[in-house]
Amino acid sequence: MTSQQYYYGTGRRKTAIARVRVYNTPGGSTVNGKPIDEVFTVGAWLRQAISPLGATNLTDKVTIVAKTHGGGSGGQAGAFAHGLARALVVMDENLRKPLRDAGLMTRDSRMKESKKYGLKKARKAPQYTKR
């Protein structure tokens, strides 16, 4: 598989990063060396991860090899979808419009808010006692 031509895309979500390679041959999808349905066990995560294929009607026409790290399973599914959408645009520029219309080309910038000193969490203050 390494000698073939592939198209590359990097996706990010929260603290998860996915490096996605798309081969222009029919085949399966693997994430970290495992089939995609073993990595994303929750149905919503699996649907989110492969949503760029549904938006472009390429479900059984490409092979996907990805490596993800950081974050949790939900963040990795979002990062995988973002990286896959970017790789598909590199493969065929005409796919940019349907992917953008589906909202898959935009990086989801929501992150966990950092903790502030003097507070217990990002915004939770210590309990006030009057007496």
ChimeraX attribute file (.defattr): number of C-alpha atoms within 10 A of each C-alpha:
attribute: neighborCount
match mode: 1-to-1
recipient: residues
	/A:1	8
	/A:2	6
	/A:3	5
	/A:4	8
	/A:5	11
	/A:6	19
	/A:7	18
	/A:8	20
	/A:9	22
	/A:10	21
	/A:11	26
	/A:12	24
	/A:13	25
	/A:14	19
	/A:15	15
	/A:16	20
	/A:17	23
	/A:18	27
	/A:19	21
	/A:20	29
	/A:21	22
	/A:22	23
	/A:23	22
	/A:24	17
	/A:25	14
	/A:26	13
	/A:27	13
	/A:28	14
	/A:29	19
	/A:30	18
	/A:31	20
	/A:32	13
	/A:33	11
	/A:34	13
	/A:35	13
	/A:36	20
	/A:37	14
	/A:38	11
	/A:39	17
	/A:40	19
	/A:41	11
	/A:42	12
	/A:43	10
	/A:44	11
	/A:45	20
	/A:46	20
	/A:47	15
	/A:48	18
	/A:49	23
	/A:50	20
	/A:51	21
	/A:52	28
	/A:53	19
	/A:54	13
	/A:55	17
	/A:56	17
	/A:57	10
	/A:58	14
	/A:59	16
	/A:60	13
	/A:61	13
	/A:62	16
	/A:63	19
	/A:64	21
	/A:65	22
	/A:66	22
	/A:67	17
	/A:68	21
	/A:69	15
	/A:70	14
	/A:71	16
	/A:72	12
	/A:73	17
	/A:74	19
	/A:75	21
	/A:76	27
	/A:77	29
	/A:78	27
	/A:79	30
	/A:80	31
	/A:81	30
	/A:82	32
	/A:83	30
	/A:84	32
	/A:85	33
	/A:86	25
	/A:87	23
	/A:88	27
	/A:89	19
	/A:90	17
	/A:91	17
	/A:92	10
	/A:93	10
	/A:94	12
	/A:95	17
	/A:96	18
	/A:97	13
	/A:98	14
	/A:99	23
	/A:100	14
	/A:101	10
	/A:102	15
	/A:103	14
	/A:104	22
	/A:105	21
	/A:106	13
	/A:107	15
	/A:108	15
	/A:109	9
	/A:110	9
	/A:111	9
	/A:112	9
	/A:113	9
	/A:114	9
	/A:115	12
	/A:116	12
	/A:117	9
	/A:118	11
	/A:119	12
	/A:120	12
	/A:121	13
	/A:122	13
	/A:123	12
	/A:124	11
	/A:125	12
	/A:126	10
	/A:127	8
	/A:128	6
	/A:129	5
	/A:130	4
	/A:131	3
